[in-house]
Amino acid sequence: MPSYSFVLNGKQVTVEAPADMPLLWVLRDLLEVTGPKYGCGVGVCRACTSHLDGAEFQPCVVPVADCASREVTTIEGLADGDRLHPVQQAWLDCDVSQCGFCQPGQIMAAAALLKKTPNPTDTDIDRIENVCRCGTYSRIREAIKKASVQG
């Protein structure tokens, strides 16, 4: 079986996996990184949203072979040591989570948005397509705006 090396949350890792295995399963089943969640498996719900080389992506539809020699960041790697990322802190301050299932993906999408657009408009925030079954969208919007001024 082929092996693939990449940087995961700041640390070099190597895994043996089929080339076409979705990175989400490599993360969850082989590397025991459980922040990215499985929702749909086709990149629509975005519960698995993470970053690849700093850009938002859905590891449920990206094969591990496409991640070789690249940098993958999941919710577990977003904080700077014990210091939460501004989006993570805003999520807590605004009491965004209900069930929490979609929150890692939501936070990673918001962090990617703020990296590209430091002062997002409501329209910019509405372009985040992550699904939240609990419907906390108004608190998500509040938290993104709060993080934009903290960042």
Backbone as CSV, one residue per row, in Angstrom:
resi,resn,N_x,N_y,N_z,CA_x,CA_y,CA_z,C_x,C_y,C_z
1,MET,0.862,-1.182,0.000,0.000,0.000,0.000,0.905,1.241,0.000
2,PRO,0.548,2.241,-0.800,1.387,3.449,-0.846,1.316,4.230,0.463
3,SER,2.358,5.023,0.696,2.354,5.903,1.870,2.411,7.349,1.404
4,TYR,1.807,8.196,2.225,1.710,9.630,1.906,2.136,10.423,3.126
5,SER,2.961,11.440,2.883,3.407,12.332,3.957,2.854,13.717,3.700
6,PHE,2.423,14.344,4.767,1.952,15.726,4.709,2.059,16.317,6.103
7,VAL,1.899,17.619,6.187,1.918,18.300,7.473,0.480,18.386,7.954
8,LEU,0.232,17.880,9.146,-1.094,17.920,9.754,-1.016,18.715,11.042
9,ASN,-1.696,19.842,11.055,-1.732,20.693,12.253,-0.334,20.998,12.776
10,GLY,0.577,21.278,11.828,1.929,21.697,12.179,2.930,20.576,12.379
11,LYS,2.513,19.326,12.247,3.419,18.193,12.448,3.429,17.304,11.214
12,GLN,4.623,16.861,10.843,4.764,15.957,9.709,4.170,14.593,10.071
13,VAL,3.333,14.049,9.182,2.760,12.711,9.378,2.939,11.910,8.094
14,THR,2.977,10.600,8.252,3.026,9.688,7.120,2.003,8.596,7.380
15,VAL,1.199,8.292,6.368,0.177,7.253,6.488,0.245,6.326,5.290
16,GLU,-0.127,5.078,5.520,-0.293,4.123,4.440,-1.783,4.019,4.175
17,ALA,-2.158,4.280,2.930,-3.575,4.270,2.567,-3.706,4.147,1.061
18,PRO,-4.834,3.634,0.591,-5.080,3.638,-0.854,-5.079,5.077,-1.371
19,ALA,-4.565,5.282,-2.564,-4.450,6.628,-3.136,-5.780,7.352,-3.209
20,ASP,-6.865,6.610,-3.435,-8.162,7.244,-3.608,-8.971,7.360,-2.312
21,MET,-8.377,6.991,-1.177,-9.100,7.106,0.097,-9.307,8.585,0.423
22,PRO,-10.550,8.993,0.672,-10.779,10.393,1.033,-9.987,10.778,2.287
23,LEU,-9.417,11.959,2.255,-8.608,12.416,3.382,-9.395,12.386,4.689
24,LEU,-10.704,12.625,4.638,-11.496,12.596,5.868,-11.332,11.265,6.593
25,TRP,-11.346,10.165,5.854,-11.211,8.854,6.496,-9.803,8.614,6.977
26,VAL,-8.814,9.154,6.271,-7.424,9.074,6.748,-7.319,9.817,8.076
27,LEU,-7.876,11.026,8.113,-7.820,11.818,9.342,-8.505,11.096,10.497
28,ARG,-9.741,10.702,10.277,-10.558,10.132,11.359,-10.149,8.712,11.736
29,ASP,-9.968,7.846,10.746,-9.760,6.430,11.036,-8.296,6.050,11.235
30,LEU,-7.400,6.687,10.511,-5.994,6.312,10.616,-5.208,7.214,11.563
31,LEU,-5.544,8.503,11.592,-4.794,9.449,12.422,-5.554,9.880,13.681
32,GLU,-6.781,9.414,13.840,-7.608,9.683,15.017,-7.834,11.175,15.273
33,VAL,-7.969,11.935,14.190,-8.309,13.355,14.248,-9.805,13.446,13.973
34,THR,-10.585,13.743,14.995,-12.042,13.619,14.880,-12.789,14.944,14.785
35,GLY,-12.096,16.061,14.730,-12.783,17.345,14.586,-13.575,17.450,13.307
36,PRO,-12.989,17.148,12.143,-13.760,17.166,10.907,-14.805,16.049,10.946
37,LYS,-16.038,16.389,10.739,-17.134,15.428,10.852,-17.577,14.924,9.491
38,TYR,-18.084,13.695,9.461,-18.694,13.149,8.260,-20.165,13.537,8.282
39,GLY,-20.604,14.157,7.208,-22.009,14.504,7.094,-22.629,13.890,5.857
40,CYS,-22.096,14.262,4.700,-22.713,13.821,3.447,-21.778,12.999,2.572
41,GLY,-20.492,13.220,2.683,-19.533,12.496,1.860,-19.391,13.003,0.439
42,VAL,-20.090,14.076,0.097,-20.000,14.625,-1.259,-19.653,16.117,-1.266
43,GLY,-19.210,16.659,-0.137,-18.757,18.045,-0.071,-19.847,19.092,-0.010
44,VAL,-21.070,18.684,0.276,-22.188,19.629,0.269,-22.467,20.197,1.663
45,CYS,-22.524,19.347,2.675,-22.893,19.828,4.018,-21.759,20.608,4.661
46,ARG,-20.529,20.277,4.321,-19.327,20.980,4.745,-18.987,20.780,6.226
47,ALA,-19.528,19.730,6.835,-19.213,19.444,8.240,-17.745,19.079,8.422
48,CYS,-17.089,18.669,7.361,-15.679,18.273,7.451,-14.715,19.416,7.109
49,THR,-15.211,20.603,6.837,-14.372,21.707,6.361,-13.097,21.844,7.178
50,SER,-11.999,21.893,6.466,-10.665,22.064,7.032,-9.921,22.998,6.089
51,HIS,-8.608,23.128,6.273,-7.812,23.973,5.383,-6.724,23.124,4.737
52,LEU,-6.491,23.354,3.459,-5.415,22.725,2.709,-4.549,23.846,2.166
53,ASP,-3.316,23.886,2.636,-2.400,24.981,2.285,-3.047,26.338,2.580
54,GLY,-3.804,26.410,3.654,-4.406,27.665,4.106,-5.757,27.997,3.507
55,ALA,-6.219,27.211,2.550,-7.509,27.483,1.910,-8.548,26.455,2.365
56,GLU,-9.781,26.897,2.464,-10.881,26.017,2.858,-11.043,24.883,1.848
57,PHE,-11.281,23.672,2.363,-11.590,22.535,1.487,-12.377,21.498,2.273
58,GLN,-12.957,20.540,1.559,-13.738,19.480,2.174,-12.988,18.158,2.000
59,PRO,-12.386,17.652,3.071,-11.593,16.423,2.964,-12.403,15.172,2.653
60,CYS,-13.720,15.246,2.686,-14.526,14.066,2.329,-14.475,13.792,0.834
61,VAL,-14.068,14.768,0.020,-14.034,14.580,-1.435,-12.635,14.731,-2.026
62,VAL,-11.622,14.854,-1.174,-10.246,15.004,-1.649,-9.466,13.743,-1.274
63,PRO,-8.937,13.025,-2.264,-8.168,11.825,-1.957,-6.857,12.157,-1.252
64,VAL,-6.419,11.252,-0.391,-5.185,11.457,0.356,-4.009,11.709,-0.581
65,ALA,-4.000,11.081,-1.745,-2.886,11.273,-2.686,-2.743,12.736,-3.098
66,ASP,-3.845,13.473,-3.139,-3.803,14.894,-3.513,-3.239,15.772,-2.396
67,CYS,-3.045,15.220,-1.218,-2.578,16.002,-0.076,-1.105,15.775,0.231
68,ALA,-0.464,14.871,-0.504,0.947,14.578,-0.265,1.781,15.845,-0.375
69,SER,2.676,16.015,0.583,3.604,17.161,0.644,2.904,18.499,0.815
70,ARG,1.688,18.485,1.320,0.931,19.724,1.519,0.663,19.922,3.006
71,GLU,-0.008,21.010,3.338,-0.302,21.322,4.728,-1.806,21.269,4.976
72,VAL,-2.213,20.416,5.898,-3.605,20.237,6.265,-3.798,20.769,7.683
73,THR,-4.822,21.610,7.847,-5.156,22.112,9.181,-6.612,21.781,9.460
74,THR,-6.838,21.162,10.605,-8.191,20.870,11.061,-8.477,21.764,12.262
75,ILE,-9.668,21.667,12.802,-10.031,22.461,13.973,-9.033,22.245,15.109
76,GLU,-8.462,21.042,15.196,-7.494,20.748,16.261,-6.224,21.581,16.137
77,GLY,-5.926,22.072,14.941,-4.706,22.844,14.727,-4.925,24.334,14.560
78,LEU,-6.146,24.800,14.763,-6.451,26.214,14.512,-5.923,27.133,15.615
79,ALA,-6.003,26.699,16.850,-5.527,27.528,17.972,-4.007,27.654,17.916
80,ASP,-3.492,28.667,18.573,-2.053,28.873,18.694,-1.657,28.430,20.101
81,GLY,-1.368,27.154,20.238,-1.087,26.603,21.566,-2.340,26.669,22.425
82,ASP,-2.228,27.320,23.573,-3.379,27.467,24.473,-4.241,28.675,24.119
83,ARG,-3.805,29.472,23.159,-4.543,30.673,22.767,-5.477,30.338,21.608
84,LEU,-6.777,30.462,21.854,-7.760,30.165,20.821,-7.643,31.129,19.653
85,HIS,-7.973,30.648,18.488,-8.093,31.504,17.310,-9.235,32.481,17.595
86,PRO,-9.192,33.708,17.083,-10.278,34.665,17.335,-11.667,34.128,16.991
87,VAL,-11.774,33.294,15.968,-13.079,32.729,15.620,-13.538,31.759,16.709
88,GLN,-12.636,30.933,17.197,-12.995,30.003,18.273,-13.453,30.772,19.511
89,GLN,-12.737,31.835,19.850,-13.105,32.622,21.025,-14.459,33.296,20.832
90,ALA,-14.686,33.822,19.641,-15.974,34.462,19.353,-17.115,33.447,19.434
91,TRP,-16.872,32.226,18.997,-17.894,31.174,19.079,-18.303,30.958,20.538
92,LEU,-17.319,30.950,21.414,-17.624,30.791,22.841,-18.333,32.026,23.380
93,ASP,-17.795,33.209,23.062,-18.367,34.458,23.570,-19.819,34.646,23.132
94,CYS,-20.138,34.205,21.920,-21.486,34.388,21.377,-22.377,33.163,21.593
95,ASP,-21.874,32.177,22.299,-22.657,30.978,22.621,-23.302,30.387,21.367
96,VAL,-22.477,30.174,20.342,-22.986,29.727,19.053,-23.493,28.286,19.084
97,SER,-22.736,27.401,19.678,-23.035,25.970,19.555,-24.312,25.552,20.255
98,GLN,-25.014,24.655,19.608,-26.099,23.919,20.258,-25.647,22.464,20.289
99,CYS,-25.928,21.698,19.266,-25.470,20.307,19.295,-23.960,20.230,19.090
100,GLY,-23.397,21.157,18.322,-21.955,21.227,18.127,-21.415,20.415,16.963
101,PHE,-22.224,19.583,16.346,-21.735,18.697,15.288,-21.089,19.468,14.139
102,CYS,-21.728,20.517,13.675,-21.227,21.249,12.510,-20.189,22.312,12.868
103,GLN,-20.018,22.573,14.140,-19.208,23.720,14.541,-17.750,23.679,14.099
104,PRO,-17.046,22.538,14.135,-15.671,22.574,13.615,-15.602,23.051,12.173
105,GLY,-16.498,22.536,11.327,-16.525,22.973,9.929,-16.922,24.425,9.782
106,GLN,-17.895,24.856,10.574,-18.323,26.267,10.548,-17.158,27.182,10.929
107,ILE,-16.457,26.826,11.989,-15.336,27.641,12.466,-14.228,27.695,11.420
108,MET,-13.915,26.565,10.807,-12.863,26.548,9.792,-13.263,27.369,8.571
109,ALA,-14.529,27.318,8.179,-15.008,28.143,7.065,-14.926,29.623,7.418
110,ALA,-15.314,29.973,8.638,-15.265,31.374,9.068,-13.823,31.872,9.130
111,ALA,-12.909,31.047,9.631,-11.495,31.443,9.690,-10.944,31.681,8.287
112,ALA,-11.324,30.822,7.334,-10.879,31.006,5.947,-11.453,32.292,5.359
113,LEU,-12.719,32.552,5.649,-13.343,33.789,5.162,-12.598,35.008,5.705
114,LEU,-12.337,35.026,7.006,-11.687,36.185,7.610,-10.250,36.359,7.137
115,LYS,-9.616,35.280,6.748,-8.259,35.385,6.199,-8.286,36.131,4.868
116,LYS,-9.317,35.851,4.049,-9.456,36.505,2.741,-10.144,37.852,2.839
117,THR,-11.106,37.967,3.773,-11.944,39.156,3.878,-12.017,39.562,5.348
118,PRO,-11.058,40.379,5.808,-10.983,40.696,7.241,-12.214,41.398,7.823
119,ASN,-12.951,42.122,7.006,-14.157,42.817,7.466,-15.333,42.406,6.589
120,PRO,-15.856,41.193,6.788,-16.887,40.686,5.882,-18.232,41.370,6.055
121,THR,-18.921,41.484,4.947,-20.293,41.984,4.962,-21.228,40.805,5.221
122,ASP,-22.502,41.090,5.424,-23.481,40.014,5.568,-23.498,39.131,4.325
123,THR,-23.341,39.740,3.158,-23.313,38.974,1.909,-22.113,38.026,1.889
124,ASP,-20.951,38.505,2.342,-19.772,37.640,2.418,-20.038,36.457,3.342
125,ILE,-20.619,36.728,4.489,-20.906,35.666,5.460,-21.937,34.696,4.899
126,ASP,-22.909,35.199,4.165,-23.939,34.341,3.578,-23.360,33.365,2.552
127,ARG,-22.177,33.651,2.039,-21.548,32.751,1.068,-20.988,31.492,1.733
128,ILE,-20.872,31.501,3.057,-20.481,30.283,3.774,-21.655,29.322,3.655
129,GLU,-21.407,28.175,3.082,-22.492,27.245,2.769,-22.590,26.071,3.734
130,ASN,-21.890,26.127,4.852,-21.959,25.040,5.829,-23.367,24.933,6.392
131,VAL,-23.822,23.704,6.523,-25.174,23.449,7.008,-25.161,23.288,8.533
132,CYS,-26.126,23.945,9.194,-26.316,23.802,10.642,-27.765,23.392,10.873
133,ARG,-27.965,22.160,11.299,-29.338,21.674,11.499,-30.016,22.362,12.679
134,CYS,-29.237,22.890,13.622,-29.837,23.573,14.773,-30.287,24.989,14.422
135,GLY,-29.771,25.524,13.316,-30.195,26.841,12.855,-29.607,28.002,13.630
136,THR,-28.355,27.895,14.048,-27.741,28.982,14.817,-27.108,30.045,13.925
137,TYR,-27.634,30.213,12.730,-27.024,31.110,11.753,-26.891,32.549,12.251
138,SER,-27.841,33.044,13.001,-27.730,34.432,13.477,-26.573,34.562,14.473
139,ARG,-26.356,33.560,15.309,-25.218,33.608,16.245,-23.905,33.378,15.512
140,ILE,-23.933,32.566,14.469,-22.731,32.371,13.657,-22.324,33.705,13.034
141,ARG,-23.297,34.429,12.470,-23.018,35.738,11.879,-22.440,36.688,12.937
142,GLU,-23.037,36.702,14.114,-22.570,37.564,15.213,-21.140,37.212,15.587
143,ALA,-20.836,35.926,15.695,-19.500,35.498,16.077,-18.453,35.852,15.012
144,ILE,-18.801,35.701,13.728,-17.866,36.062,12.661,-17.572,37.550,12.709
145,LYS,-18.582,38.359,12.923,-18.364,39.816,13.012,-17.518,40.154,14.225
146,LYS,-17.760,39.484,15.345,-16.964,39.728,16.548,-15.496,39.331,16.316
147,ALA,-15.290,38.185,15.678,-13.934,37.738,15.399,-13.214,38.666,14.440
148,SER,-13.964,39.290,13.535,-13.322,40.187,12.559,-12.723,41.410,13.244
149,VAL,-13.297,41.851,14.328,-12.744,43.014,15.045,-11.692,42.571,16.068
150,GLN,-11.721,41.298,16.507,-10.721,40.787,17.435,-9.429,40.413,16.741
151,GLY,-9.579,39.894,15.491,-8.458,39.318,14.748,-7.354,40.253,14.546
